[in-house]
Amino acid sequence: MAEVTMSERLRPYRVLLASRARAQMQYRASFVTDILGTVGVGLAEFAEVWVIFHNVDVLGGLDFTAALLVFALSNLAFSLADMFVGHLDQLPRYIRAGQVDAFYVRPLPLLAQLMTSDLSLRRVGRLTVALVALTVALTTADIAWSVGTVVLIVLTVVSGTAIFSALFTAAGGLQFFLVDGAEFTNAFTYGGSYAAQQSQQVFPDPLRIFWTFVIPTAFVAYIPAVAILGLPGDHLAPPWLAWCTPLAALLAWAIAGLCWRLGTRHYQGAGG
């Protein structure tokens, strides 16, 4: 029997994603309107940063350029995760509609099917705002460029996206227990996104410990930004901790995998 190649294994997912993309772009006026809407969300969040630093020069140890870098890194990671797995927060709707039962029948992993069941291209608008902000921050900040700096930026984007993806996956796993608890899990997904955009020094230490070592959103942008900019950091965010961002992502996915496994084992069907 011929061995199945990795390309052949991934082909069903490529077909699903391509069909979702074509479906969204079929109605161009609606697609453009959706993109402009997500651009507006990104610009509104940027406006919050601009207004704050229009009134103060430094907040939480960061000036405007440093805060812009934190904003850009966090929004870039969240936008990428939201594009591919953000729709997991719609799992209660899938459960009530009986779609999850249909996914179980197919000979493909449940999580992979859910991840490819929707591709939210409209979120590319917010992603564009993040990319522009990142370009401006990196070109205007006083950065001592080196190979290590470039590697750290790449690791930060990849690991930050993985951390937010893990949060969405963990939230999805909990929905098998909560069903109507999306607002509860949103406190950790979208709330984590908001916390990641801030200088962690504006939070009291107990909250900083929570957003660093329990829900590791501080690793998404703030801690790497401290290292990239050569800032001194503090007792909870020394610059060397930025290199532990991939480890934080791995730990986040370990917890997310556990939540997902427990949730899918708990699920008994829609009852239809």
MOQUI-V452259 format. One record per residue. PSI is psi in radians with two decimals (none if undefined). NEAR is the number of other ideal C-beta (glycine too) atoms within 12 Angstrom. D_CENTER is the distance of its C-alpha to the mean C-alpha in whole Angstrom. Layout:
PSI_NEAR_D_CENTER + PSI_NEAR_D_CENTER
//
This chain:
2.26_3_40 + 2.47_5_38 + 2.36_8_35 + 2.18_11_32 + 2.85_9_30 + -0.65_10_26 + -0.71_11_26 + -0.61_13_28 + -0.63_15_26 + -0.20_17_23 + -0.78_16_25 + -0.64_20_24 + -0.66_26_21 + -0.70_18_21 + -0.76_15_24 + -0.81_24_22 + -0.71_25_19 + -0.69_18_22 + -0.67_18_23 + -0.74_24_20 + -0.77_21_20 + -0.68_16_24 + -0.68_18_24 + -0.56_25_22 + 0.00_20_23 + -0.69_13_27 + 1.60_13_27 + -0.67_13_26 + -0.77_11_27 + -0.68_16_25 + -0.80_23_22 + -0.70_18_23 + -0.73_16_23 + -0.73_23_19 + -0.76_27_18 + -0.58_20_20 + -0.73_20_19 + -0.51_31_15 + -0.72_27_17 + -0.67_19_18 + -0.80_28_15 + -0.72_37_14 + -0.61_23_18 + -0.71_18_18 + -0.66_33_16 + -0.67_32_17 + -0.60_17_21 + -0.77_22_20 + -0.77_37_19 + -0.76_20_22 + -0.75_15_25 + -0.84_25_24 + -0.08_24_25 + -0.34_13_28 + -0.38_12_29 + 2.63_17_29 + -0.65_14_29 + 2.38_18_27 + 2.16_23_24 + 0.56_28_23 + 0.06_24_25 + 2.42_34_23 + -3.04_25_24 + -0.76_27_23 + -0.76_29_22 + -0.73_38_20 + -0.60_42_18 + -0.66_37_18 + -0.75_41_16 + -0.79_51_14 + -0.80_44_13 + -0.81_45_12 + -0.77_51_10 + -0.73_49_8 + -0.62_46_8 + -0.83_44_8 + -0.77_48_5 + -0.69_45_3 + -0.74_42_6 + -0.78_33_6 + -0.72_46_4 + -0.60_38_6 + -0.68_34_9 + -0.57_33_9 + 0.03_40_8 + -0.45_37_8 + -0.03_34_12 + -0.36_45_12 + -0.11_34_13 + 0.14_25_16 + -0.70_43_17 + -0.64_30_20 + -0.71_22_21 + -0.69_29_21 + -0.83_35_23 + -0.57_19_26 + -0.12_16_26 + 0.15_17_27 + -0.55_25_25 + -0.65_34_23 + -0.67_20_27 + -0.64_19_27 + -0.64_28_24 + -0.51_22_26 + -0.54_13_29 + 2.56_19_28 + 0.86_11_28 + 2.63_22_24 + 2.43_19_22 + -0.82_32_20 + -0.74_33_17 + -0.68_24_17 + -0.74_28_19 + -0.68_39_16 + -0.57_30_14 + 0.07_30_16 + -0.30_33_18 + 2.40_30_16 + 1.81_28_14 + 1.40_35_13 + -0.38_31_15 + -0.40_33_15 + -0.04_33_12 + -0.38_30_13 + -0.84_30_15 + -0.62_40_12 + -0.69_33_11 + -0.74_29_15 + -0.74_33_15 + -0.72_45_12 + -0.73_24_14 + -0.77_23_18 + -0.69_37_17 + -0.72_36_16 + -0.79_18_19 + -0.76_21_21 + -0.76_35_20 + -0.51_29_21 + -0.34_16_24 + -0.35_18_25 + 2.69_30_24 + 1.56_16_27 + 2.31_23_25 + 1.59_15_27 + 2.42_17_26 + 3.03_13_27 + -0.69_10_25 + -0.65_20_24 + -0.78_24_22 + -0.77_16_21 + -0.73_21_20 + -0.69_36_18 + -0.78_34_16 + -0.80_20_15 + -0.67_31_14 + -0.80_42_12 + -0.81_36_10 + -0.83_26_10 + -0.66_39_9 + -0.74_48_7 + -0.71_40_5 + -0.67_34_7 + -0.83_52_6 + -0.64_48_3 + -0.68_37_5 + -0.68_40_8 + -0.77_47_8 + -0.69_45_8 + -0.75_41_11 + -0.73_40_12 + -0.69_42_12 + -0.73_46_14 + -0.65_35_16 + -0.40_36_18 + -0.40_38_18 + -0.44_33_21 + -0.74_25_23 + -0.62_23_22 + -1.03_23_22 + 0.54_16_22 + 0.51_22_20 + -0.64_27_17 + -0.58_16_17 + -0.84_19_17 + -0.48_35_14 + -0.44_25_12 + -0.47_20_14 + -0.49_36_11 + -1.15_38_8 + -0.56_28_9 + -0.66_24_11 + -0.64_39_9 + -0.76_40_7 + -0.72_26_11 + -0.61_35_12 + -0.39_47_10 + -0.16_41_12 + 2.70_34_15 + 2.21_40_18 + -0.29_42_18 + -0.20_31_22 + -0.21_24_22 + 2.61_24_21 + 2.74_12_24 + -0.75_17_24 + -0.70_12_23 + -0.62_21_20 + -0.71_28_19 + -0.70_18_20 + -0.84_22_18 + -0.04_39_14 + -0.78_35_15 + -0.15_24_17 + -1.09_22_16 + 1.75_35_12 + 0.88_45_12 + -0.32_45_9 + -0.45_45_12 + -0.26_49_12 + -0.70_51_9 + -0.85_52_11 + -0.92_47_14 + -0.80_46_16 + -0.65_50_16 + -0.67_49_17 + -0.76_37_20 + -0.73_35_21 + -0.70_40_20 + -0.08_36_23 + 0.53_20_25 + 2.73_33_25 + -0.40_14_27 + -2.81_28_24 + -2.89_22_25 + -0.42_13_26 + -0.13_26_23 + 1.10_37_21 + 2.60_17_23 + -0.61_23_22 + -0.35_16_23 + -0.34_28_20 + -0.55_37_17 + -0.10_23_19 + 0.07_27_18 + -0.76_43_14 + -0.62_27_14 + -0.71_21_16 + -0.67_36_14 + -0.72_32_11 + -0.75_20_14 + -0.67_25_15 + -0.70_39_12 + -0.52_30_12 + -0.76_20_16 + -0.72_26_16 + -0.73_36_13 + -0.67_22_16 + -0.79_19_19 + -0.73_32_17 + -0.74_36_17 + -0.78_22_21 + -0.70_19_22 + -0.81_33_21 + -0.54_29_22 + -0.52_14_25 + -0.51_18_26 + 2.30_28_26 + -0.04_16_29 + 2.82_18_29 + -0.22_20_29 + 0.18_10_33 + none_12_34
//
